[in-house]
Amino acid sequence: MKLNIGLLIFMVCFISACEDDVLPKPKAMLRLEYPSGKEEVLQTQHFSIKRNEKARLKSESHTSFVLDYPLMKGSIFVNYKEVNGNLDKLLTDAQKLSYEHVLKAEGIYEDPVVNEPHKVYGMYYEIKGDAASQSQFYVTDSIKHFVTGSLYFYAKPNYDSILPAAVYLQNDMRNIIESLRWKE
């Protein structure tokens, strides 16, 4: 009887071992797709830009405004300052603001902005990691105009979670920079 039970256990183990090997699931990322919006021109007193129509315009004044993206729980803050012999200070302040995130950031990548035909010069910063802002920029004509922009999310930064939304909004920021035209 013990031999039959032992043989039965052996047979069950032997038969169950003939299945395919169990493989771990491949690594994957959550796929979030956000609707692409049409571009529309936004005119301010000092410059114009093309912006995503999906963004709600908030807090508009003659020197600043916010493009709010409720679906992604993020906003792009844009500020204008006039250059009056203070270009060095404006540049220093904008660069310092971008590098304040270095403590939480895994890396900060700089991309120079040079648009000779439209006299738009500056720097775009992409910030990787759990920093408060994922992107910032400043642009100027070096004579009269200076614009800064910052991307912030409503929630505590968790880079892995906000990455899809950050990439979407970073593309919108780049579009703002590329479409910016000064008014004389």
N, CA and C of each residue as an Amber inpcrd file, in Angstrom:
protein
   552
   0.8190000  -1.1800000   0.0000000   0.0000000   0.0000000   0.0000000
   0.8750000   1.2610000   0.0000000   1.9510000   1.2530000   0.8210000
   2.8510000   2.3980000   0.8550000   3.5570000   2.5650000  -0.4830000
   3.8300000   1.4570000  -1.1350000   4.4790000   1.4980000  -2.4360000
   3.5590000   2.1150000  -3.4710000   2.2620000   1.7910000  -3.4230000
   1.2880000   2.3670000  -4.3600000   1.1300000   3.8720000  -4.1500000
   1.0880000   4.3330000  -2.8920000   0.9600000   5.7740000  -2.5970000
   2.2290000   6.4960000  -3.0560000   3.3790000   5.8990000  -2.7820000
   4.6460000   6.4940000  -3.2150000   4.7230000   6.5610000  -4.7280000
   4.2920000   5.4930000  -5.3910000   4.2880000   5.4640000  -6.8540000
   3.2970000   6.4980000  -7.4040000   2.1480000   6.6440000  -6.7600000
   1.1450000   7.6110000  -7.1810000   1.6820000   9.0480000  -7.0410000
   2.3300000   9.3620000  -5.9470000   2.9100000  10.6960000  -5.7390000
   3.9960000  10.9540000  -6.7690000   4.8260000   9.9450000  -7.0360000
   5.8840000  10.0810000  -8.0290000   5.2960000  10.3600000  -9.4210000
   4.2350000   9.6430000  -9.7740000   3.6050000   9.8140000 -11.0920000
   2.9800000  11.2190000 -11.2240000   2.3070000  11.6940000 -10.1760000
   1.7000000  13.0200000 -10.2030000   2.7860000  14.0820000 -10.3740000
   3.8670000  13.9560000  -9.6260000   4.9730000  14.9250000  -9.7410000
   5.6050000  14.8620000 -11.1230000   5.7750000  13.6640000 -11.6500000
   6.3960000  13.4780000 -12.9520000   5.5290000  14.0770000 -14.0640000
   4.2360000  13.8500000 -14.0020000   3.3230000  14.3540000 -15.0270000
   3.2020000  15.8770000 -14.9460000   3.1210000  16.4150000 -13.7410000
   2.9800000  17.8680000 -13.5900000   4.2710000  18.5890000 -13.9790000
   5.3920000  17.9200000 -13.9660000   6.6630000  18.5350000 -14.3340000
   6.8320000  18.6460000 -15.8440000   5.9610000  18.0760000 -16.6200000
   6.0790000  18.0790000 -18.0710000   5.5110000  19.3400000 -18.7130000
   4.9970000  20.2850000 -17.9320000   4.4420000  21.5040000 -18.4860000
   5.5680000  22.4320000 -18.9440000   5.1830000  23.4550000 -19.7460000
   6.1660000  24.4360000 -20.1960000   6.7440000  25.1740000 -18.9970000
   7.9780000  25.6560000 -19.1880000   8.6230000  26.4220000 -18.1330000
   7.8660000  27.7250000 -17.9070000   7.7750000  28.1410000 -16.6760000
   7.1370000  29.3930000 -16.3370000   8.1660000  30.4940000 -16.5520000
   7.8130000  31.4800000 -17.3680000   8.7070000  32.5900000 -17.6560000
   8.1700000  33.8560000 -17.0210000   9.0660000  34.6980000 -16.5220000
   8.5860000  35.9710000 -15.9590000   8.0380000  36.8620000 -17.0740000
   7.0970000  37.7110000 -16.7120000   6.5300000  38.6370000 -17.6810000
   7.5890000  39.6760000 -18.0490000   7.6260000  40.0660000 -19.3010000
   8.6050000  41.0910000 -19.6880000   8.2670000  42.4240000 -19.0390000
   9.3120000  43.2380000 -18.8220000   9.0850000  44.5680000 -18.2570000
   8.3060000  45.3990000 -19.2540000   7.4020000  46.1790000 -18.7360000
   6.5860000  47.0270000 -19.6000000   6.2640000  48.3120000 -18.8640000
   5.8860000  49.3050000 -19.6250000   5.4810000  50.5760000 -19.0340000
   3.9990000  50.7880000 -19.3160000   3.3710000  51.4970000 -18.4260000
   1.9750000  51.8530000 -18.6090000   1.8560000  52.7390000 -19.8450000
   0.9360000  52.4050000 -20.7130000   0.7790000  53.1810000 -21.9320000
  -0.3780000  54.1570000 -21.7500000  -0.0120000  55.4040000 -21.6810000
  -1.0110000  56.4630000 -21.5790000  -0.9420000  57.2870000 -22.8500000
  -2.0580000  57.4600000 -23.4760000  -2.1010000  58.2820000 -24.6720000
  -2.9840000  59.4910000 -24.3980000  -2.4150000  60.6470000 -24.6640000
  -3.1500000  61.8780000 -24.4690000  -3.5710000  62.4160000 -25.8290000
  -4.7280000  63.0370000 -25.8930000  -5.2010000  63.5300000 -27.1940000
  -4.3110000  64.6550000 -27.7020000  -3.9770000  64.5900000 -28.9670000
  -3.1960000  65.6780000 -29.5350000  -4.1600000  66.8180000 -29.8540000
  -3.7770000  67.9850000 -29.4380000  -4.6390000  69.1440000 -29.6500000
  -4.1780000  69.9400000 -30.8540000  -5.0780000  70.6900000 -31.3790000
  -4.7360000  71.5970000 -32.4690000  -4.0050000  72.7930000 -31.8910000
  -3.1970000  73.4110000 -32.7260000  -2.4910000  74.6080000 -32.3000000
  -3.3440000  75.8350000 -32.5530000  -3.2530000  76.7730000 -31.6420000
  -3.8650000  78.0700000 -31.8600000  -2.8930000  79.1440000 -31.3970000
  -2.9590000  80.2930000 -32.0190000  -2.0280000  81.3700000 -31.7130000
  -2.5290000  82.1370000 -30.4950000  -1.6240000  82.3860000 -29.5750000
  -1.9120000  83.2020000 -28.3990000  -1.0980000  84.4830000 -28.5210000
  -1.7960000  85.6030000 -28.5510000  -1.1600000  86.9130000 -28.6720000
  -1.0810000  87.5650000 -27.2910000   0.0980000  88.0240000 -26.9390000
   0.2470000  88.8400000 -25.7370000   0.6820000  90.2300000 -26.1850000
   0.8760000  91.0960000 -25.2490000   1.2980000  92.4580000 -25.5690000
   2.7060000  92.4870000 -26.1590000   3.5580000  91.5050000 -25.7700000
   4.9720000  91.5500000 -26.1500000   5.4090000  90.4540000 -27.1170000
   4.6310000  89.3710000 -27.2260000   5.0240000  88.2610000 -28.0900000
   3.8040000  87.4210000 -28.4340000   3.9930000  86.5290000 -29.3880000
   2.9470000  85.5600000 -29.7160000   3.5690000  84.1700000 -29.6980000
   2.7340000  83.1650000 -29.4200000   3.1730000  81.7680000 -29.4210000
   2.0520000  80.9200000 -30.0150000   2.4050000  79.7050000 -30.3680000
   1.3920000  78.7100000 -30.7040000   1.2460000  77.8240000 -29.4840000
   0.0080000  77.5800000 -29.1060000  -0.2430000  76.7620000 -27.9230000
  -1.2390000  75.6650000 -28.2500000  -1.2290000  74.6290000 -27.4520000
  -2.1380000  73.4980000 -27.5800000  -3.5300000  73.9530000 -27.1390000
  -4.5290000  73.7380000 -27.9800000  -5.8940000  74.1560000 -27.6320000
  -6.4500000  73.3750000 -26.4450000  -5.8470000  72.2330000 -26.1000000
  -6.3070000  71.4360000 -24.9530000  -5.9510000  72.1100000 -23.6260000
  -5.0020000  73.0400000 -23.6620000  -4.5930000  73.7470000 -22.4490000
  -5.5500000  74.9000000 -22.1760000  -5.9460000  75.0290000 -20.9190000
  -6.8030000  76.1510000 -20.5230000  -5.9210000  77.3320000 -20.1340000
  -6.2380000  78.4880000 -20.6590000  -5.4980000  79.6970000 -20.3420000
  -6.0180000  80.2580000 -19.0200000  -5.1160000  80.4170000 -18.0570000
  -5.4900000  80.9390000 -16.7460000  -4.5350000  82.0600000 -16.3550000
  -4.9700000  82.8790000 -15.4240000  -4.1390000  83.9140000 -14.8130000
  -3.4240000  84.7760000 -15.8360000  -4.1520000  85.2420000 -16.8160000
  -3.5200000  86.0540000 -17.8530000  -3.3870000  87.4940000 -17.3840000
  -2.1850000  88.0280000 -17.5440000  -1.9360000  89.4540000 -17.3400000
  -1.0640000  89.8970000 -18.5110000  -0.6550000  91.1230000 -18.5210000
   0.1760000  91.5720000 -19.6440000   1.6080000  91.0540000 -19.5310000
   1.9590000  90.4460000 -18.3860000   3.3280000  89.9260000 -18.2340000
   3.4080000  88.4320000 -17.9320000   2.2980000  87.7770000 -17.6260000
   2.3780000  86.3430000 -17.3220000   1.0380000  85.6560000 -17.5530000
   1.1200000  84.3350000 -17.7230000  -0.0760000  83.5190000 -17.8560000
   0.2770000  82.0680000 -17.5370000  -0.7600000  81.2620000 -17.3430000
  -0.5970000  79.8440000 -17.0460000  -1.3890000  79.0480000 -18.0780000
  -0.7460000  78.0420000 -18.6470000  -1.4350000  77.0780000 -19.4930000
  -1.6810000  75.8480000 -18.6400000  -2.9390000  75.5890000 -18.3240000
  -3.3140000  74.5240000 -17.4020000  -3.7870000  73.3000000 -18.1920000
  -3.2770000  72.1270000 -17.8150000  -3.6390000  70.8610000 -18.4510000
  -4.3010000  69.9750000 -17.3930000  -5.6100000  70.1010000 -17.1800000
  -6.2780000  69.3670000 -16.1030000  -6.2020000  67.8510000 -16.2540000
  -6.2280000  67.3430000 -17.4760000  -6.1580000  65.9000000 -17.7040000
  -4.8440000  65.3190000 -17.1820000  -3.7730000  66.0940000 -17.2790000
  -2.4550000  65.6380000 -16.8370000  -2.0560000  66.1970000 -15.4780000
  -2.9220000  67.0110000 -14.9210000  -2.6690000  67.6330000 -13.6200000
  -1.3410000  68.3840000 -13.5950000  -1.1390000  69.1730000 -14.6420000
   0.0790000  69.9600000 -14.7550000  -0.1950000  71.3090000 -15.3700000
   0.7820000  72.2010000 -15.2370000   0.6630000  73.5570000 -15.7720000
   2.0100000  74.0470000 -16.2670000   1.9520000  74.8740000 -17.2940000
   3.1420000  75.5730000 -17.7720000   2.9530000  77.0480000 -17.4200000
   3.8660000  77.5750000 -16.6300000   3.8420000  78.9690000 -16.1980000
   4.7750000  79.7700000 -17.1010000   4.2690000  80.8350000 -17.6990000
   5.0560000  81.6600000 -18.6110000   5.0660000  83.0860000 -18.0760000
   6.2750000  83.6720000 -17.9740000   6.4330000  85.0310000 -17.4530000
   7.2720000  85.8670000 -18.4100000   6.8830000  87.1120000 -18.5560000
   7.6030000  88.0560000 -19.4130000   8.2160000  89.1540000 -18.5510000
   9.4400000  89.5330000 -18.8920000  10.0910000  90.6830000 -18.2600000
  10.7590000  91.4960000 -19.3490000  10.7170000  92.7890000 -19.1770000
  11.3700000  93.6670000 -20.1330000  12.8400000  93.8120000 -19.7490000
  13.7000000  93.8180000 -20.7460000  15.1380000  93.9950000 -20.5230000
  15.4330000  95.4880000 -20.4920000  15.9640000  95.9420000 -19.3660000
  16.3410000  97.3500000 -19.1870000  17.7410000  97.4190000 -18.5960000
  18.7390000  96.9660000 -19.3500000  20.1130000  96.9650000 -18.8370000
  20.3420000  95.9160000 -17.7610000  19.3840000  95.0070000 -17.5800000
  19.4850000  93.9970000 -16.5300000  19.5360000  92.5630000 -17.0870000
  20.0030000  92.4150000 -18.3150000  20.0090000  91.0950000 -18.9480000
  20.8400000  90.0920000 -18.1560000  21.9990000  90.5100000 -17.6370000
  22.8360000  89.5870000 -16.8520000  22.0920000  89.0590000 -15.6310000
  21.3790000  89.9340000 -14.9270000  20.6270000  89.5050000 -13.7480000
  19.4870000  88.5640000 -14.1360000  18.7770000  88.8810000 -15.2110000
  17.6850000  88.0190000 -15.6730000  18.2140000  86.6290000 -16.0440000
  19.3310000  86.5770000 -16.7520000  19.9410000  85.2930000 -17.1250000
  20.3820000  84.5110000 -15.8980000  21.0260000  85.1870000 -14.9660000
  21.4910000  84.5240000 -13.7430000  20.3210000  83.9700000 -12.9430000
  19.2660000  84.7590000 -12.7880000  18.0930000  84.3080000 -12.0360000
  17.4280000  83.1020000 -12.7070000  17.3050000  83.1350000 -14.0280000
  16.6680000  82.0270000 -14.7520000  17.5000000  80.7530000 -14.6460000
  18.8130000  80.8720000 -14.7580000  19.6830000  79.7000000 -14.6460000
  19.6890000  79.1560000 -13.2210000  19.7030000  80.0590000 -12.2520000
  19.6900000  79.6300000 -10.8450000  18.3910000  78.8910000 -10.5190000
  17.2640000  79.3930000 -11.0310000  15.9830000  78.7450000 -10.7990000
  15.9970000  77.3140000 -11.3410000  16.5610000  77.1180000 -12.5080000
  16.6110000  75.7760000 -13.1010000  17.4920000  74.8410000 -12.2840000
  18.5910000  75.3490000 -11.7660000  19.5240000  74.4890000 -11.0350000
  19.1870000  74.3270000  -9.5560000  18.1180000  74.9840000  -9.0820000
  17.6510000  74.7390000  -7.7210000  17.1040000  73.3220000  -7.5760000
  16.7680000  72.6790000  -8.6890000  16.1980000  71.3340000  -8.6780000
  17.2650000  70.2440000  -8.6690000  18.5360000  70.6370000  -8.6440000
  19.6140000  69.6560000  -8.7690000  19.6570000  68.6890000  -7.5810000
  19.1850000  69.0850000  -6.4150000  19.2160000  68.2060000  -5.2450000
  18.3360000  66.9770000  -5.4340000  17.1710000  67.1470000  -6.0380000
  16.2390000  66.0310000  -6.2480000  16.3850000  65.3910000  -7.6300000
  17.0280000  66.0840000  -8.5390000  17.1080000  65.6140000  -9.9220000
  18.1790000  64.5380000 -10.0870000  17.9210000  63.6400000 -11.0120000
  18.9250000  62.6560000 -11.4100000  19.8440000  63.2450000 -12.4670000
  19.3560000  64.2510000 -13.1580000  20.1490000  64.9220000 -14.1790000
  19.3970000  66.0990000 -14.7590000  20.1520000  67.0950000 -15.1900000
  19.5810000  68.2520000 -15.8610000  20.2760000  68.3590000 -17.2050000
  19.4780000  68.3550000 -18.2630000  20.0130000  68.3970000 -19.6110000
  19.6790000  69.7380000 -20.2430000  20.6990000  70.3910000 -20.7660000
  20.5360000  71.6980000 -21.3770000  20.4640000  71.5540000 -22.8890000
  19.6000000  72.3400000 -23.5040000  19.4890000  72.3780000 -24.9520000
  19.4010000  73.8510000 -25.3700000  20.4690000  74.3830000 -25.9730000
  20.4460000  75.7940000 -26.3720000  19.3540000  76.0830000 -27.3940000
  18.7800000  77.2630000 -27.2900000  17.7480000  77.7340000 -28.2160000
  18.3700000  78.8450000 -29.0590000  18.4180000  78.6230000 -30.3670000
  18.9400000  79.6380000 -31.2830000  18.0210000  79.6780000 -32.4980000
  17.2890000  80.7740000 -32.6250000  16.4140000  80.9940000 -33.7690000
  16.7870000  82.3560000 -34.3480000  17.8330000  82.3630000 -35.1590000
  18.3740000  83.6060000 -35.7260000  17.3360000  84.4480000 -36.4710000
  16.5410000  83.8470000 -37.3870000  15.6110000  84.6890000 -38.1520000
  14.6180000  85.4740000 -37.2880000  14.2500000  84.9250000 -36.1400000
  13.2600000  85.5860000 -35.2770000  13.8830000  86.1660000 -34.0050000
  15.2120000  86.1280000 -33.9290000  15.9540000  86.7030000 -32.8000000
  15.4840000  86.1430000 -31.4520000  15.4080000  84.8200000 -31.3750000
  15.0260000  84.1350000 -30.1390000  16.2180000  83.2790000 -29.7070000
  16.7710000  83.5950000 -28.5360000  17.9480000  82.9010000 -28.0190000
  17.6970000  82.5350000 -26.5660000  18.1880000  81.3970000 -26.1400000
  18.0070000  81.0170000 -24.7530000  18.4500000  79.6100000 -24.4680000
  17.7930000  78.9980000 -23.4690000  18.1460000  77.6510000 -23.0260000
  16.8800000  76.9310000 -22.5690000  16.8240000  75.6560000 -22.9490000
  15.7490000  74.7630000 -22.5040000  16.3870000  73.7380000 -21.5750000
  15.7910000  73.5300000 -20.4010000  16.2930000  72.5710000 -19.4220000
  15.2850000  71.4430000 -19.2540000  15.7580000  70.2140000 -19.3980000
  14.9310000  69.0450000 -19.1090000  15.4920000  68.4160000 -17.8420000
  14.6390000  68.2450000 -16.8510000  15.0670000  67.7840000 -15.5340000
  14.5460000  66.3750000 -15.3170000  15.4600000  65.4390000 -15.1120000
  15.0950000  64.0360000 -14.8900000  15.0850000  63.7610000 -13.3880000
  14.1280000  62.9630000 -12.9440000  14.0640000  62.5890000 -11.5360000
  12.8750000  63.2100000 -10.8360000  12.8590000  63.0740000  -9.5160000
  11.7260000  63.5030000  -8.6910000  11.8310000  64.9790000  -8.2860000
  12.1440000  65.8350000  -9.2220000  12.2390000  67.2690000  -8.9590000
  10.8620000  67.9140000  -9.0700000  10.7310000  69.1000000  -8.5110000
   9.4430000  69.8040000  -8.5350000   9.0330000  70.1860000  -9.9530000
   9.9930000  70.5180000 -10.7980000   9.7110000  70.9170000 -12.1850000
  10.4500000  69.9720000 -13.1290000   9.7770000  69.5370000 -14.1810000
  10.4050000  68.6230000 -15.1450000  11.0530000  69.3610000 -16.3040000
  10.6900000  70.6060000 -16.5480000  11.2680000  71.3910000 -17.6370000
  11.1680000  72.8700000 -17.3170000  12.1570000  73.5970000 -17.8340000
  12.1500000  75.0480000 -17.7210000  12.8500000  75.6200000 -18.9350000
  12.5610000  76.8780000 -19.2210000  13.2650000  77.5440000 -20.3110000
  13.3130000  79.0330000 -20.0660000  14.2450000  79.6640000 -20.7570000
  14.2330000  81.1130000 -20.8830000  14.6430000  81.4430000 -22.3040000
  14.0460000  82.4950000 -22.8360000  14.3980000  82.9990000 -24.1620000
  14.4140000  84.5160000 -24.1230000  15.2250000  85.0920000 -24.9890000
  15.3700000  86.5360000 -25.0410000  15.7700000  86.9550000 -26.4470000
  15.5790000  88.2340000 -26.7330000  16.1350000  88.7900000 -27.9640000
  17.4210000  89.5400000 -27.6410000  17.8250000  89.5280000 -26.3740000
  19.0500000  90.1470000 -25.8430000  18.9910000  91.6670000 -25.7950000
  17.8850000  92.2650000 -26.2050000  17.7980000  93.7260000 -26.2380000
  16.6240000  94.2470000 -25.4210000  15.4320000  93.6640000 -25.6550000
  14.2180000  94.2310000 -25.0760000  13.3610000  93.2200000 -24.3090000
  13.3200000  91.9540000 -24.7650000  12.3770000  90.9690000 -24.2500000
  13.0820000  89.8120000 -23.5410000  12.3950000  89.2810000 -22.4980000
  12.8950000  88.1110000 -21.7650000  11.6900000  87.3030000 -21.2780000
  11.6180000  86.0200000 -21.6460000  10.4960000  85.1570000 -21.2650000
  11.0410000  83.9050000 -20.5880000  10.4040000  83.5200000 -19.4750000
  10.7360000  82.2620000 -18.8040000   9.5010000  81.3740000 -18.7860000
   9.7420000  80.0710000 -18.7180000   8.6500000  79.1140000 -18.6250000
   9.0390000  77.9620000 -17.7370000   8.0800000  77.4490000 -16.9670000
   8.3190000  76.3400000 -16.0440000   7.1480000  75.3800000 -16.0750000
   7.4530000  74.1010000 -16.0070000   6.4420000  73.0440000 -15.9780000
   6.3450000  72.4860000 -14.5690000   5.1430000  72.5000000 -14.0060000
   4.9070000  71.9510000 -12.6780000   3.6680000  71.0630000 -12.6990000
   3.6800000  70.0330000 -11.8410000   2.5240000  69.1600000 -11.6690000
   1.8930000  69.4430000 -10.3180000   0.5810000  69.1460000 -10.1890000
  -0.1580000  69.4280000  -8.9570000   0.2130000  68.4730000  -7.8290000
   0.8540000  67.3720000  -8.1320000   1.1050000  66.3220000  -7.1490000
   2.5790000  66.2770000  -6.7630000   2.8490000  65.5600000  -5.6780000
   4.2320000  65.3310000  -5.2690000   4.9400000  64.6220000  -6.4150000
   6.1490000  65.0690000  -6.7730000   6.8030000  64.4790000  -7.9300000
   7.1990000  63.0170000  -7.7220000   6.7650000  62.1900000  -8.6270000
   7.1880000  60.7880000  -8.7120000   7.4550000  60.5610000 -10.1990000
   8.7150000  60.6570000 -10.5760000   9.1090000  60.7340000 -11.9810000
   8.5390000  59.5950000 -12.8190000   8.5660000  58.3760000 -12.3010000
   8.0590000  57.2380000 -13.0780000   6.5700000  57.3880000 -13.3770000
   5.8200000  57.9220000 -12.4380000   4.3760000  58.0490000 -12.6180000
   3.9930000  59.1780000 -13.5690000   4.7370000  60.2820000 -13.5190000
   4.3570000  61.4410000 -14.3330000   5.0840000  61.4910000 -15.6690000
   5.9500000  60.5330000 -15.9380000   6.7570000  60.5800000 -17.1570000
   5.9320000  60.7530000 -18.4330000   4.8670000  59.9790000 -18.6750000
   4.1150000  60.1860000 -19.9240000   3.5440000  61.6030000 -20.0480000
   3.0050000  62.1190000 -18.9630000   2.4590000  63.4830000 -18.9980000
   3.5890000  64.5040000 -19.1440000   4.7200000  64.2570000 -18.4900000
   5.8590000  65.1720000 -18.5930000   6.3580000  65.2620000 -20.0270000
   6.4620000  64.1430000 -20.7050000   6.9200000  64.1330000 -22.0970000
   5.9430000  64.9200000 -22.9760000   4.6490000  64.7190000 -22.7820000
   3.6230000  65.4350000 -23.5530000   3.7660000  66.9460000 -23.3460000
   3.8900000  67.3690000 -22.0910000   3.9750000  68.8020000 -21.7930000
   5.3160000  69.3880000 -22.2090000   6.3790000  68.5950000 -22.1460000
   7.6770000  69.0630000 -22.6300000   7.6130000  69.3410000 -24.1280000
   6.9020000  68.5090000 -24.8650000   6.7240000  68.7610000 -26.2990000
   5.9620000  70.0570000 -26.5270000   4.9550000  70.3220000 -25.6980000
   4.2270000  71.5820000 -25.8080000   5.1340000  72.7750000 -25.4760000
   6.0010000  72.6030000 -24.4850000   6.9400000  73.6840000 -24.1410000
   7.8760000  73.9730000 -25.3080000   8.3790000  72.9300000 -25.9240000
   9.2710000  73.1170000 -27.0750000   8.5290000  73.8150000 -28.2160000
   7.2700000  73.4930000 -28.3910000   6.4730000  74.1500000 -29.4210000
   6.2980000  75.6380000 -29.1020000   6.1090000  75.9530000 -27.8450000
   6.0130000  77.3520000 -27.4300000   7.2990000  78.0910000 -27.7860000
   8.4300000  77.4900000 -27.4680000   9.7300000  78.1180000 -27.7380000
   9.9350000  78.3080000 -29.2410000   9.6650000  77.2590000 -30.0090000
   9.9050000  77.3180000 -31.4570000   8.9710000  78.2890000 -32.1730000
   7.7780000  78.4920000 -31.6340000   6.8070000  79.3730000 -32.3140000
   6.8250000  80.8030000 -31.7950000   7.6300000  81.0930000 -30.7810000
   7.6320000  82.4170000 -30.1700000   8.1220000  83.4870000 -31.1610000
   7.3400000  84.5570000 -31.2800000   7.6820000  85.7010000 -32.1310000
   7.5060000  86.9700000 -31.3220000   8.5260000  87.8110000 -31.3350000
   8.4850000  89.0710000 -30.5930000   7.6430000  90.0900000 -31.3280000
   7.0170000  90.9680000 -30.5540000   6.3350000  92.1300000 -31.1300000
   7.2450000  93.3380000 -30.8850000   7.3740000  94.1540000 -31.8600000
   8.2870000  95.3150000 -31.7290000   7.6420000  96.4880000 -31.1090000
